[in-house]
Amino acid sequence: MYPATFQLKENDGEISFSKSEVAEIVPDADMRFSLVILTSGAKHFVQGTEQDILEKLESESAPGHAS
């Protein structure tokens, strides 16, 4: 499974993780961001709705995906 890269809410940084690393996705109140809780316990606010994030993770892990 390949990691997908997401824009962080707090700053101009980015974070990459794969679907298998995600424990939970919690939508933020303004619906433009989501709290992603990783299996490691790390928590990150990233740009995108829960659906956006899941779709990006699915597309990155699809067979034949070229990075």
C-alpha positions in Angstrom: 0.0 0.0 0.0 1.4 3.4 -1.0 1.1 6.4 1.2 -0.9 9.4 0.1 0.2 13.0 0.9 -2.1 15.5 2.6 -1.9 19.2 3.4 -1.8 20.0 7.1 -4.2 22.5 8.6 -1.8 24.0 11.1 0.9 25.2 8.7 2.1 24.8 5.1 3.4 21.3 5.8 2.4 18.0 4.5 2.1 14.5 5.9 2.0 11.1 4.1 0.3 8.0 5.4 -1.4 4.9 3.9 -4.9 3.6 4.5 -3.6 0.8 6.8 -2.1 3.5 9.2 -5.5 5.2 9.7 -7.4 4.3 12.9 -10.1 7.0 12.6 -11.1 10.0 10.6 -13.2 12.7 12.4 -14.7 15.6 10.4 -13.8 19.1 11.7 -16.7 21.6 12.4 -16.0 23.7 9.3 -16.0 20.5 7.1 -12.9 21.6 5.1 -10.6 19.6 7.4 -10.6 16.3 9.2 -8.8 15.0 12.2 -6.9 11.8 11.2 -5.9 9.6 14.0 -3.2 7.1 13.0 -2.7 3.6 14.5 0.5 5.0 16.1 -1.7 7.4 18.2 -0.5 10.5 16.2 -3.3 13.0 15.4 -3.2 15.4 12.5 -5.7 17.9 11.1 -5.5 17.6 7.3 -7.3 19.3 4.5 -10.3 17.4 3.1 -13.5 15.8 4.2 -13.6 12.2 5.4 -14.8 11.2 1.9 -12.0 13.1 0.2 -9.4 11.5 2.3 -10.8 7.9 1.9 -11.0 8.4 -1.9 -7.4 9.6 -2.1 -6.2 6.7 0.1 -8.1 4.2 -2.1 -6.7 5.7 -5.3 -3.1 5.6 -4.0 -3.5 1.9 -3.0 -5.2 0.8 -6.2 -3.4 -1.9 -8.2 -1.4 -0.4 -11.1 -1.1 3.0 -9.5 2.0 4.8 -10.7 3.5 7.3 -8.3 
